[in-house]
Amino acid sequence: QVQLVESGGGLVQAGGSLRLSCAASGGTFSNYAMGWFRQAPGKEREFVGTIRWSGRITYYADSVKGRFTISRDHAKNTVYLHMNSLKPEDTAFYYCAASPTPATVARLYNYWGQGTQVTVSS
């Protein structure tokens, strides 16, 4: 059974950095795209970025472009979301997900992790 487990969330001051991890297991992910989404209280789930498991193609939402980077470690079956220059508006629950193709739409992702909270204080 496919499992995605996020970790690395926490409380950070504005301007700081965090790295989220998403450990994948129970499936063959070489043909998948891995995405990151976030959801703030009272708001819809928002696309953050995606990467092909091969790692050669990435795509980011405009709101995080230039500040967030997605990378992957094949040996560890893990995808990372590197977040720099964090802003209070980045505060949300962050989820990783797997899709057969890179996508910005949540409904196209088949598998989801449980999420991890990121809080950015001003």
C-alpha positions as a Python dict, from the first residue, in 0.01 Angstrom:
ca = {
    (1, 'Q'): (0, 0, 0),
    (2, 'V'): (131, 340, -98),
    (3, 'Q'): (224, 563, 191),
    (4, 'L'): (344, 919, 194),
    (5, 'V'): (469, 1060, 522),
    (6, 'E'): (555, 1427, 563),
    (7, 'S'): (780, 1570, 829),
    (8, 'G'): (977, 1884, 905),
    (9, 'G'): (703, 2133, 979),
    (10, 'G'): (719, 2373, 1268),
    (11, 'L'): (725, 2734, 1382),
    (12, 'V'): (965, 2977, 1217),
    (13, 'Q'): (1004, 3353, 1207),
    (14, 'A'): (937, 3550, 892),
    (15, 'G'): (1241, 3543, 667),
    (16, 'G'): (1346, 3203, 796),
    (17, 'S'): (1371, 2866, 628),
    (18, 'L'): (1231, 2518, 667),
    (19, 'R'): (1274, 2192, 482),
    (20, 'L'): (981, 1955, 456),
    (21, 'S'): (1033, 1589, 372),
    (22, 'C'): (797, 1342, 211),
    (23, 'A'): (898, 978, 245),
    (24, 'A'): (731, 748, -7),
    (25, 'S'): (684, 373, 31),
    (26, 'G'): (473, 84, -92),
    (27, 'G'): (488, 162, -463),
    (28, 'T'): (702, 228, -767),
    (29, 'F'): (738, 601, -796),
    (30, 'S'): (973, 626, -1092),
    (31, 'N'): (684, 718, -1322),
    (32, 'Y'): (510, 951, -1080),
    (33, 'A'): (512, 1322, -1026),
    (34, 'M'): (525, 1439, -667),
    (35, 'G'): (340, 1750, -568),
    (36, 'W'): (322, 1977, -269),
    (37, 'F'): (1, 2150, -167),
    (38, 'R'): (-96, 2363, 128),
    (39, 'Q'): (-415, 2458, 301),
    (40, 'A'): (-466, 2745, 540),
    (41, 'P'): (-766, 2761, 777),
    (42, 'G'): (-1079, 2862, 590),
    (43, 'K'): (-910, 2841, 251),
    (44, 'E'): (-904, 2588, -29),
    (45, 'R'): (-611, 2357, -84),
    (46, 'E'): (-352, 2541, -291),
    (47, 'F'): (-92, 2405, -531),
    (48, 'V'): (266, 2482, -429),
    (49, 'G'): (487, 2289, -670),
    (50, 'T'): (552, 1960, -844),
    (51, 'I'): (846, 1755, -961),
    (52, 'R'): (876, 1453, -1184),
    (53, 'W'): (1027, 1163, -993),
    (54, 'S'): (1312, 1180, -1244),
    (55, 'G'): (1373, 1527, -1103),
    (56, 'R'): (1431, 1690, -1439),
    (57, 'I'): (1111, 1893, -1447),
    (58, 'T'): (976, 2116, -1173),
    (59, 'Y'): (694, 2369, -1168),
    (60, 'Y'): (595, 2616, -897),
    (61, 'A'): (307, 2840, -807),
    (62, 'D'): (379, 3208, -862),
    (63, 'S'): (334, 3274, -491),
    (64, 'V'): (639, 3063, -403),
    (65, 'K'): (852, 3088, -716),
    (66, 'G'): (1204, 3194, -631),
    (67, 'R'): (1159, 3109, -262),
    (68, 'F'): (1065, 2740, -261),
    (69, 'T'): (1248, 2455, -429),
    (70, 'I'): (1152, 2090, -467),
    (71, 'S'): (1414, 1818, -485),
    (72, 'R'): (1422, 1441, -451),
    (73, 'D'): (1652, 1171, -325),
    (74, 'H'): (1605, 848, -518),
    (75, 'A'): (1803, 639, -272),
    (76, 'K'): (1581, 747, 15),
    (77, 'N'): (1257, 755, -185),
    (78, 'T'): (1206, 1102, -45),
    (79, 'V'): (1098, 1435, -188),
    (80, 'Y'): (1184, 1763, -21),
    (81, 'L'): (1029, 2108, -15),
    (82, 'H'): (1294, 2368, 65),
    (83, 'M'): (1127, 2686, 184),
    (84, 'N'): (1325, 3009, 213),
    (85, 'S'): (1230, 3369, 286),
    (86, 'L'): (915, 3249, 456),
    (87, 'K'): (628, 3489, 502),
    (88, 'P'): (335, 3480, 746),
    (89, 'E'): (106, 3408, 451),
    (90, 'D'): (294, 3080, 398),
    (91, 'T'): (137, 2953, 720),
    (92, 'A'): (-65, 2643, 633),
    (93, 'F'): (-86, 2267, 655),
    (94, 'Y'): (145, 2127, 389),
    (95, 'Y'): (74, 1803, 207),
    (96, 'C'): (271, 1594, -40),
    (97, 'A'): (93, 1388, -302),
    (98, 'A'): (167, 1155, -594),
    (99, 'S'): (20, 1173, -943),
    (100, 'P'): (79, 976, -1265),
    (101, 'T'): (156, 1307, -1435),
    (102, 'P'): (273, 1651, -1320),
    (103, 'A'): (-34, 1853, -1233),
    (104, 'T'): (-140, 2163, -1048),
    (105, 'V'): (-486, 2030, -966),
    (106, 'A'): (-533, 1838, -643),
    (107, 'R'): (-795, 1598, -780),
    (108, 'L'): (-538, 1452, -1022),
    (109, 'Y'): (-325, 1323, -736),
    (110, 'N'): (-395, 965, -629),
    (111, 'Y'): (-206, 945, -304),
    (112, 'W'): (-173, 1192, -18),
    (113, 'G'): (24, 1221, 299),
    (114, 'Q'): (-122, 1324, 633),
    (115, 'G'): (30, 1671, 619),
    (116, 'T'): (255, 1879, 840),
    (117, 'Q'): (191, 2221, 992),
    (118, 'V'): (406, 2520, 902),
    (119, 'T'): (358, 2838, 1101),
    (120, 'V'): (543, 3158, 1014),
    (121, 'S'): (538, 3431, 1276),
    (122, 'S'): (574, 3797, 1189),
}
